[in-house]
Amino acid sequence: MDDLETLAFDQAPMGIALTEHRMIRACNDTFAQMFGFAKPELIGQSFRLLYGTDQEFHQIRDIGLEPLRQSLPYSDERIMRHRDGTQFWCRFRARTLTPDDPLARIVLSFALIDTDSTGPTLTPREREVLMWLSRGYTSKEIAKVLDLSPRTIEDVRARLLRKFKVKNVAVLLSRLSGVAH
């Protein structure tokens, strides 16, 4: 890349990373800053570093693989972990360079949705349920994925609504995505 291309890449308004088998091979300055690291600290590291738990890292692995196998981009919203342990909500997009083996080489982008970190602190279970709710899953579907009872998921949903002082999941998700309500 020439100097202008490098400048554009590093200063893009969203975090961009190239991964190979979930290992960070390249990233821009915005990506490193978003997660609280210097670029050299991220290169060669597993993406596990950016998730709250091993379980979360492993569960998210296969989400979106089908569109990637068809050479289509994949997009969702998710909660990620900053180096200092704080959480942030972002829009995630992925495009594979290797459709036959989607995770072999993939370009990812992360755009902040909610930059207000003064919101409630979430437990790992709440983060997990919120991730699935943001993908449109019902309590029964989430319970099946997480091998929990639907009642447990309903309890977590109720706790999320109380923490964020909202009346329903639609308002919760719109608040987290920065949509006026």
N, C-alpha and C positions, 0 to 999 in steps of 0.2 A: 504494500500500500504506500502511496505517496503521502506527504505531510498533510494535505487537505483531507484525504480519505481517513487517515488515522485520527485527525482532529474531529472529524464528523462522527466517527465510530465512538471515540472515547467520550465525547460530549453529547451524545444522543440523549434526548429527554427521557429515555427509558433504559433500564438495565438490560444488557445483552450479553449472553454467554454462549459459547460453543462447548458442547460436552461430547465425550466419547465414553460409552458405557457408564454414564452417570458420574463421570469424573470431569472436572472443569479443566478444559484445555486452553481457553482464551475467554477473556471478559473485558468489558469496557469499564472506564472509571466510574460511570454512573452505577453500574451493577455493584462494584466493590463498595462504593459509598453507601448504597442502599442497605447493604448487609453489615456495614461497619468494619470492613477490612481494607487493607491495602491490596492492590491487584496481585503482587507476588505471593501474598499469603493464601490466595485462593487457587492459583494455578497448580494443578496436580492433585487437588483435594476432592474428596467425594462430596456429592451434593448432600449427603447425610448431614454435613456440618450446618446446613441451612434449615433443617427441620427440627421441631421440638423433641421428637422421640424417634427411636428406631422403628416402632410400629407405624407411625405416620409416614416415615420415609418409605417403608416397604409397601404399605397399602396404596400409596399414590403411584407406584411404579407402573402398573398396567393401565391406569386410567388414560384414556385417549389414544391408546395404541392402534385401535382399528382405523380411525381416520388417517393416522400417520402411515399405516401400511398401504393406504390408498393414495398416497402422496398429497393428502389434504392437510391443511393446518389444524391444530387442535388449540382450543382456548377454554379457560375457566377462570374462576376467581378462587383465591386461596389465601390462607394465613401463613406467613413465613416468619422465621425467627431471625432477629438482628443479633449480632455478636454479643451484645450486652444482655441478651435474654428477652428483650421486649419483642412484642409481636406486631406485625403490620399486615394489613389487608392489601392484596395486589391482584392485578389482572395478569394472568399468565398466558403466554402464547408459545406454541412450539411448532417447528417444521423440521422434519427429518431430511437428511441428505442421503439416507440409506433405507428406502421403504421396505426392502426385504428383511432388514434387521433394524427397526426404527430407533432403538436406543444406541446403536453403534456410533452414530454421529448425528447430533441434533443441535439446531440453533434455537435458543430460548430467549424470550423477552419478558421482562417484569416491569409493570407500570404501577406506581402507587395509586391506590384508590382513596384511602383514608389516611391522611397524614397527621390526624389528631391522636396522639398516643396517650391522651388523658382518659381514655375510656376504661371500662372495667378490665381487670385481669381475668383471663380465662384459664380454666384447668385444662390439662391435656384432653380429657374426655369432651369438654365443651368445645374445644378447638376442632376435634374430630367430627363431632356431630354438626357443627357449623359448616365445616367443609362439605359434608354430604348434603346438607340442606341447600347450600349455594349451588349444588348441581341438580337440584330439583327432586331429590329423593324424599319419599315419605318416611314417616317414623318406622313403619313396618319394614320398608326396604333397607333403611339404615340398620335396624335391629338385626336383620338377616346378614348384612355385610359384616357387622361388628360382632356377630354371635352373642347378642344381648337380647333381652326381652323388649318388646315394643313399649312396655310400661316404663322401663329404664330410660329409653330414648325420650318418651313424653316428659319424664321428670327433668331430664337435661334441657329439653326445649323450654319448659316452663321456667327453669332457672335462668336461661339465656334471656328470655323475655323480661324477667324481673331485673336482671343486671343492667340491661339496656333501656329499661323503662319504656317498653313498647308493648302494643296490644296483640301483635301477631307476627309470624315469621316473615311475611311480605314486607312489613314496615322495618323489621330488623335488618333484612337483607338490603333494602333500599337505603337505610341509614349507613350501613357499612360500605355501600358502593358510592356514597356521596350524592345520592339522588334526593331531591327535595321531597318532603312528604307533608 
